[in-house]
Amino acid sequence: MSYSINQIGGLDEDEVKALKALGLRTTDRLLEAARTPKGRKILAEKTQIDQKRLLDYANACDHMRIKGMGMGYLGLLREVGVQTVRELKYRNPGNLA
């Protein structure tokens, strides 16, 4: 499921405007554009957003593709140190709870 990039926690107003100016209005589009280091480098040059922040946003977009995952759950996962979907796959659900 694709969401508006406005729903990604941490994006400030200027970053949203810069991404939308490039046609990146949804989480799916942002994930596709920022999924590789080369893609993040190009986006960083065009938007003036740090590549590390772009990676963080791409990871958030990836999490949001999981059915039932909203910003609330995403925030909780980040609090316990789960940054990527791959990390989530290997975590013990009981320990996360």
C-alpha positions as CSV (number, residue, x, y, z in Angstrom):
1,M,0.0,0.0,0.0
2,S,1.3,3.4,-0.9
3,Y,1.0,6.5,1.3
4,S,1.6,10.2,0.8
5,I,5.1,11.1,1.7
6,N,3.6,13.6,4.2
7,Q,3.0,10.5,6.4
8,I,6.7,9.7,6.8
9,G,7.8,10.8,10.2
10,G,10.7,13.2,10.3
11,L,10.3,14.9,6.9
12,D,10.2,18.6,7.3
13,E,8.2,20.9,5.0
14,D,11.2,21.9,2.8
15,E,12.1,18.2,2.3
16,V,8.5,17.4,1.3
17,K,8.4,20.3,-1.2
18,A,11.8,19.2,-2.7
19,L,10.7,15.6,-3.1
20,K,7.3,16.6,-4.5
21,A,9.0,18.9,-7.0
22,L,10.7,15.7,-8.4
23,G,7.4,13.9,-8.7
24,L,8.0,11.8,-5.6
25,R,4.6,12.1,-3.9
26,T,4.1,8.6,-2.5
27,T,6.1,6.2,-0.3
28,D,6.3,3.7,-3.2
29,R,7.9,6.3,-5.5
30,L,10.3,7.5,-2.9
31,L,11.3,4.0,-2.1
32,E,12.0,3.2,-5.7
33,A,14.0,6.4,-6.2
34,A,16.1,5.9,-3.0
35,R,16.5,2.2,-2.9
36,T,20.1,2.2,-4.1
37,P,23.2,4.2,-3.1
38,K,23.4,5.7,-6.6
39,G,19.7,6.7,-6.4
40,R,20.2,8.3,-3.0
41,K,23.2,10.2,-4.3
42,I,21.2,11.6,-7.2
43,L,18.3,12.5,-4.9
44,A,20.7,14.2,-2.5
45,E,22.1,16.3,-5.2
46,K,18.7,17.3,-6.5
47,T,17.0,17.9,-3.2
48,Q,19.9,18.9,-0.8
49,I,18.7,16.2,1.6
50,D,21.5,14.2,3.3
51,Q,21.9,10.7,1.9
52,K,21.7,9.2,5.3
53,R,18.3,10.9,5.9
54,L,17.2,9.6,2.5
55,L,18.2,6.1,3.5
56,D,16.2,6.5,6.7
57,Y,13.2,7.6,4.8
58,A,13.5,4.8,2.3
59,N,13.6,2.3,5.2
60,A,10.5,3.9,6.6
61,C,8.8,3.6,3.2
62,D,9.8,-0.1,3.1
63,H,8.3,-0.7,6.5
64,M,5.1,1.0,5.5
65,R,4.6,-1.6,2.7
66,I,3.9,-4.2,5.4
67,K,0.1,-4.8,5.9
68,G,-1.0,-3.2,9.1
69,M,2.2,-1.2,9.7
70,G,1.5,2.4,10.3
71,M,3.6,5.2,11.7
72,G,2.8,4.1,15.2
73,Y,4.3,0.7,14.8
74,L,7.1,2.1,12.8
75,G,8.0,4.5,15.6
76,L,7.9,1.6,18.1
77,L,10.2,-0.6,16.0
78,R,12.7,2.2,15.6
79,E,12.7,2.8,19.4
80,V,13.8,-0.9,19.9
81,G,16.5,-0.6,17.2
82,V,14.8,-2.2,14.2
83,Q,15.7,0.0,11.2
84,T,15.0,-2.2,8.3
85,V,12.5,-4.9,7.2
86,R,15.4,-7.3,7.0
87,E,16.2,-6.7,10.6
88,L,12.6,-7.2,11.6
89,K,12.6,-10.6,9.9
90,Y,15.3,-11.9,12.2
91,R,13.9,-10.5,15.5
92,N,12.1,-12.6,18.1
93,P,8.5,-11.4,18.3
94,G,8.4,-12.1,22.0
95,N,11.5,-10.0,22.7
96,L,10.1,-7.1,20.6
97,A,6.8,-7.2,22.6
